[in-house]
Amino acid sequence: MIIRQRTLADDAEIYDVVKRAFAGMEQASGDEQNLVGRLRKTGGYVPELDLVAEDGGRIAGHVMLTKVEIAETPQLILAPLAVAPECRNRGIGGALIKAGHGVAKKAGFGFSVLVGHPAYYPKFGYRPAALFGLRCAMEIPPECFMVCDLQNSGARLDAELVFPPVFFGQD
């Protein structure tokens, strides 16, 4: 398996993988595959943090981390993370997260925020956002709203995150 930056030639396959990965998931909006394209058109898009896992010449997974302002400081949101259904339980999601975190750390980002499954993401350093003093403008189960201190700084955010409109189908 190879983790690499996305290229334009990958876009149709990424769209398909993301769509299939979220199909039928209880908490999915059904719009995750379109969110990827919308995020690429925003000022928060970081090409180096748009990564794919390639296995046998095919895209097996995708992750995107984009910039978001938290307390007037650029941080990251990890969303979405997708693994093709036929490729699950092989460590692809974790490899994508670790690769994304590595690039983000080198770029100097302090924190990555996400809304996700509380049994999965703590393995990769995510902890409840409340421990960092981070609140969210929308109602999210507290165990699903998480933060990773990418630099292991021990710092607090003490702020409220307002998700950009792009996450809700608006440009």
N, C-alpha and C positions, 0 to 999 in steps of 0.2 A: 504494500500500500504506500502511496506517495501523497503527502499533504503539500499542496501548492496553492499559489494565488490563482484566482479565477481569471480566465481569459474570456473575451467576447464569444469565442467559439463554444464555450461551455454553457451559455445562457439557456438554451432550449432544454438541455439535459438537467441543469439545475432546477429549472421550473418544474419539470416532470418529477424529479426526486422530491422536491419540497411538497408538491401537491400530493404525491402518494404517501409521503411520510406522515402528513397531518390528516389524511382522509380517515374519517370515522373516529378521530380522537375526541374525547368528551369535551375538553376545554378549547379545542381548536375553533377558529373563526371561519375556516374555509377560505380565507383570503391570504394565507401565509405566503403562497407562491407569488402573489401579486405584490405583497409587501416588499419582497426582495427587490423587485424592479423599482418600486417607488423610493426605497431607501437609497438606491444608487443615484437618484436624481437630486438628492438633498445635499446641503452643505456639510452635513455630518458624515457623509460617505468617506470611508478610508479604504482605498483600493487594496492596500496591503493587509487589511483585515477582512477581506472577502475571500474565504478559503474553501477549497474543495479537497475531498479525499478521493483519490483515483485508485481503483483496484482493477487490474486486468484491462486497462484502457477505458474503463467506464467510470462515471461519477457515482460513487457509493454514498457520499455524504457532503454536506455543505454547512458552513457556519458564517455568520456575518456579525461583526461588531461595529457599531456606528457611534459617532460622537453625540453626546447630549450635554447640555449645560446643567450643572448642579452647583448651586451657590456661586454662579458666575465663573465656574471652572469647567473646562472640558473633561468629561469622563466618558465612559462607554456603556452602551446597552448591548448585551449579547442577545440577538434575536434576528432571525430564527436559527435554530440548530436542527438539522434534518438529516436522517439516515434512511436510505432506501429500505423498505420493509424486508426485502430479501437479504439485507446485509447487517441486520441488527444483531446485537449480542456478540459482536466481534471486536469491540473496543474502538470503533470508528468515531463515535460521538466524543468519547474522551480524548482521543488523539487530536481531533479538531479543536476542542476546547483548549487543550494544553498548547497546541501550536499558536492559536490565537492569543492566548495569554502571553506566550513568549514574545511575539511580535509587539503586543501592546506594552509590555514591560520595557522593552528596548526603546520604544517610541516615547516613553516617559509618562504614560497614563497611570493614574493612581488607583482607579477603581473601575470595576465592571459590575453592572447592575443587570438583573434579569427577573423575569417572572417565570417560574418553572416548578418542576416536581421536587418536593422537599426531600425525597429519598435518594434522588440522583445527584443533584448539583453540589451538595456538601462534600462529596468525594473530590471535588476540584477546587475547594477553598471557599465556596459560597456559604455565607452565614446569614441569618435573618437580618434584614436591613435595619430593623429597630436597634440592633446592637451598635450600629454606626450612627444612630441618630437620624436615619433617613426615613422620611415619611413619603407617602404617595398621595397625589391629589385624587386618585380614583380608588375605589374600594377593591382591595386585593387581599385574599387571605394572608395574614402575616407570615405564615410558614412558607408561602410561595414567593414572597417578595424578598429577594436575596442580593447580597453584595459580596464581591471578592476584593480584598485589599491586594491589588496586584504587586505592590512594592513592599508588602509586609511592614507598612509604616506604623500601624497601630493608630492612625489618625481617625478622626470622626468626620462625618460629613455635616451633621446638624443642619439639615435642609429638607426641603420638600421637592420631590421629583414630579415634574409635570411632563407626562409623555407627549412628545411632539405629535401634531395632528396626523402626520404620515402613518402612524401606527393604527389610525382609525379610518383609513381609506381616503385621506385627504392629502393633497400635495403640499 
